[in-house]
Amino acid sequence: MIGVESFGQINPVVNLTWDQYYISPNNFFILEWEEPESPHDELIGYNVYREDELYRFQTEKVLYNLEQGSNCEEDFLFFNNGEGFFAHVTAVYDPGAIESGYIQTVYVEGPLLNIEEFEKNAVRIYPNPTSGLIYIDAADVTKVQVFDISGKIIKEIKNTAQIDVSGIAQGIYLLKLFVNEGTVTHKIIVQ
């Protein structure tokens, strides 16, 4: 008799969303998602990641720190030296705590600052949207990186006040500027 292995369904979570705001002196946020599409094996919970580092396992379909209450601390934002990072969530199934992959990521800017601190790091990016050059109005830009929505670096340029995005496919991207005070990230739209 030939042995037959059965394969279960380990679908990923869907509709991952992120929202964040600042009310002095606190950062508030909500990361939420929907249960994987059926059919799937017995779902026992979710792993929440910051980049490729596991932040925590939980059974709720939301990670939040809001004015009305929280199920985690503001420390979720303090990763990568307080700079931005990509987050994703995987589904964990029984038997054997099998983990799904992920198909969606969100960009977390890290802790938000109060207005006075933000104005010190003010950066102007224009035009946005664009189909060609983007100009960067900021002092001491040492490096610029362009990331796609999955977190992959598409382009990197050093010591520049402009970046050509004409060779990049249409869509939404993140522009990360490295300046003397740290990093600043902006969303850009390529038409």
Summary of the structure (lengths in Angstrom):
residues: 191
radius of gyration: 19.7
end to end distance: 59.6
largest distance: 74.0
contacts: 536
relative contact order: 0.16
helix: 5%
strand: 52%
